[in-house]
Amino acid sequence: MTMTVIVPLDGSPSAERELPIAATLARRSGGSVVLFTARDSGVPVDVDGYLAQQESRFGVVAEHQISEHRDIPVSLAKIAETHDDPVIVMSSRGPNGINEVVIGSITADTLRLTDAPVLLLGPHVKIVPSPTDPPYETLIVCLDGSHGAESILPIAQRWAKLLGLTMWIVQVVDPSVKLRVEGLAHEAVDESGYVHRVARKLSSAEFETEFDVLHEDAHHPARALVRFAEGLPRPIIAMTTHGHTGLRGLVAGDVTMNVVRHATCPVLVVRPHDPAGNEHSSDRKHALA
């Protein structure tokens, strides 16, 4: 099992800042890199030359994928479908269309259309200066007791194994509110029992698993998660998106997008599985047809 790191580029410096992180992930996991762009996205006329130049800058050998049209989300979803264990690495803003202000329609549509995890780099992310620097060390998995949030756990396990990360299972809890977990009906749950149980279940000889319940800024969970991450070495935050109206309905107050906006580390975002297989699946099949 190896990781395929897919990097969309549009010729802008903000998009190119994805490359050192992509190189680090590929090297650490023993995986590969795919550089993607569209011919009219803002890159120089010599598209292949531009992509080769980016390979040389960051010391990677990459597959090139060049689209003749600008339907970026559909193209990225199709590339992810044809590669093993894919992750799409995207900056959250950029002037030329691929990357937009957190969170623009292209990023939202990419998340809506792909089952692959998307590693989002917000405006405050501290970029690894060189692909030879130490890799990330910590994976913070954010849960809220819902089945949708827990759908990120298999991906988090793979990342922890591939990259040798210490996994933290965390939840933001308001101590004045009794926690209830889906599937447990009216049974009262100790506030740390849930994350403790999940951490114990995931514990493996291949990676360490810790857990914590965050009370500080309980009314502002994004702030609590960002502060927690700042206290751990070289973190990645892992979350699912939420919203029953689909990812097009994400608004500025959404917890996940607020984490992306303020975090100084990358945020691994995964579209939660729809147990009924209806809304998101039908939208995705129609768009990719």
Secondary structure by P-SEA (a helix, b strand, c coil): cbbbbbbbbccccccccaaaaaaaaaaaaccbbbbbbccccccccaaaaaaaaaaaacccbbbbbbbcccaaaaaaaaaaaaccbbbbbbbcccccccccccccaaaaaaaacccccccccccccccccccccccccbbbbbbccccccccaaaaaaaaaaaaccbbbbbbbbcccbbbbcccccccccccaaaaaaaaaaaccccbbbbbbbbccccccaaaaaaaaaaaccbbbbbbbbbbcccccccccccaaaaaaacccccccccccccccccaaaaaaaaaac
